[in-house]
Amino acid sequence: MVLKELAVEVMAEQPERALGELLELIDTLRADPRAWPWVADEGSVEEIREAWSALAEVQYEPIDGRVEIREIGWAG
C-alpha cells in the first residue's frame, strides 16, 4: 500500500502535460515490456529496461507478467 501511495504522489508531482505522456508510455511498455532496451549494468541479475517518448522516460523491470517502475523522468 505504501508503494501505491508513493506512486500516486510521484505522478501527482508531474506537470499535466507530462502526466498524459507518461501514462501513454507506461501503457505502451506494459503491452510489450521487452521491446525496449536493457540498460542494467553488465553482470546485473535485474532486467532493467528503459522506455522513452519525445519528452518522457521510464526505467522499469519486467517481473512475472507485470512491470515494476523504477524511475520516471520528464524533459519538459
Rosetta blueprint (number, residue, H / E / L):
1 M L
2 V H
3 L H
4 K H
5 E H
6 L H
7 A H
8 V H
9 E H
10 V H
11 M H
12 A H
13 E L
14 Q L
15 P L
16 E H
17 R H
18 A H
19 L H
20 G H
21 E H
22 L H
23 L H
24 E H
25 L H
26 I H
27 D H
28 T H
29 L H
30 R H
31 A H
32 D L
33 P H
34 R H
35 A H
36 W L
37 P L
38 W E
39 V L
40 A L
41 D L
42 E L
43 G L
44 S L
45 V L
46 E L
47 E L
48 I L
49 R E
50 E E
51 A E
52 W E
53 S L
54 A L
55 L L
56 A E
57 E E
58 V E
59 Q E
60 Y E
61 E E
62 P E
63 I E
64 D L
65 G L
66 R E
67 V E
68 E E
69 I E
70 R E
71 E E
72 I E
73 G E
74 W E
75 A L
76 G L
